[in-house]
Amino acid sequence: MDIRSTLAAQIYAQAQTAFKPEAAQQGSAAPFSDAVQDFMATMRTSEETVKAGLVGRADPQAVVEALAATELAVQTAVAVRDKVVEAYQEILRMPV
C-alpha cells in the first residue's frame, strides 16, 4: 500500500469534514466534542507518519504533508482559543 496516497486520502477527508456545515444542536457540546476528536485524530495520524518517516518507512513527502496537517490543526485550535478568550473578555466588560 502506498503510504502517500493513504495519507493524502486521510488529509482530504479531514479537510472535507472541516468545511462541511452541520446543523447546530441546541444546548449540546457535540460539535465542540467532534472538533476536539478530529483534532486529536489529526495529531495521532501525523505523529505516526512522522515516526514512520524517522525509521525510513515513510517517504519525506508524506512526512511533510503530515507536518503541514499538524500545523494547520494547531493554528486552527489557537485561533478558536483566541476567539473564546476574546468573547470571555467582552462579556467581562459588559455593564451589569
Wavefront OBJ file of the C-alpha trace (Angstrom):
o trace
v 0.000 0.000 0.000
v 1.335 3.403 -0.925
v 1.519 5.498 2.250
v 1.429 8.747 0.266
v -1.956 8.025 -1.296
v -3.342 6.799 2.014
v -2.127 9.889 3.848
v -3.424 12.177 1.109
v -6.834 10.498 1.328
v -6.889 10.923 5.116
v -5.916 14.590 4.924
v -8.521 15.208 2.228
v -11.210 13.502 4.321
v -10.285 15.591 7.353
v -10.321 18.802 5.335
v -13.650 17.866 3.790
v -15.285 17.366 7.197
v -13.831 20.643 8.449
v -15.716 22.585 5.792
v -18.962 20.602 5.852
v -21.768 22.578 7.531
v -23.559 20.732 10.280
v -26.806 21.522 11.989
v -26.145 23.184 15.328
v -27.604 21.264 18.229
v -29.267 23.379 20.893
v -27.607 23.089 24.284
v -25.238 20.342 23.216
v -21.461 20.219 23.222
v -21.396 17.662 20.393
v -19.939 19.998 17.721
v -17.126 21.033 20.056
v -16.505 17.435 21.069
v -16.377 16.379 17.412
v -13.882 19.151 16.653
v -11.664 18.040 19.528
v -11.851 14.417 18.357
v -10.926 15.473 14.797
v -8.000 17.495 16.152
v -6.729 14.564 18.187
v -7.123 12.176 15.229
v -5.102 14.538 13.037
v -2.392 14.754 15.669
v -2.220 10.957 16.100
v -2.103 10.322 12.351
v 0.608 12.906 11.864
v 2.622 11.559 14.769
v 2.503 8.017 13.375
v 3.555 9.242 9.932
v 6.474 11.215 11.344
v 7.577 8.213 13.416
v 7.448 6.058 10.283
v 9.496 8.675 8.451
v 12.143 8.698 11.151
v 12.752 4.979 10.795
v 12.603 5.093 6.999
v 9.198 3.511 6.370
v 7.548 6.701 5.042
v 8.820 8.921 2.290
v 9.752 12.552 3.006
v 6.726 13.879 1.096
v 4.344 12.049 3.447
v 6.209 13.437 6.455
v 5.993 16.986 5.099
v 2.261 16.562 4.423
v 1.731 15.244 7.953
v 3.611 18.177 9.435
v 1.586 20.611 7.330
v -1.669 18.991 8.515
v -0.467 19.236 12.112
v 0.492 22.882 11.685
v -2.930 23.693 10.221
v -4.708 21.880 13.062
v -2.674 23.683 15.727
v -3.220 27.077 14.068
v -6.961 26.406 13.954
v -7.022 25.402 17.622
v -5.113 28.548 18.592
v -7.491 30.725 16.560
v -10.519 29.149 18.256
v -8.907 29.600 21.662
v -8.213 33.264 20.906
v -11.842 33.830 19.871
v -13.115 32.179 23.051
v -10.819 34.319 25.215
v -11.859 37.441 23.297
v -15.558 36.609 23.806
v -14.982 35.988 27.514
v -13.202 39.319 27.894
v -16.019 41.064 26.051
v -18.545 39.527 28.459
v -16.470 40.735 31.415
v -16.556 44.276 30.032
v -20.368 44.323 29.874
v -22.066 46.523 32.445
v -24.235 44.674 34.925
l 1 2 3 4 5 6 7 8 9 10 11 12 13 14 15 16 17 18 19 20 21 22 23 24 25 26 27 28 29 30 31 32 33 34 35 36 37 38 39 40 41 42 43 44 45 46 47 48 49 50 51 52 53 54 55 56 57 58 59 60 61 62 63 64 65 66 67 68 69 70 71 72 73 74 75 76 77 78 79 80 81 82 83 84 85 86 87 88 89 90 91 92 93 94 95 96
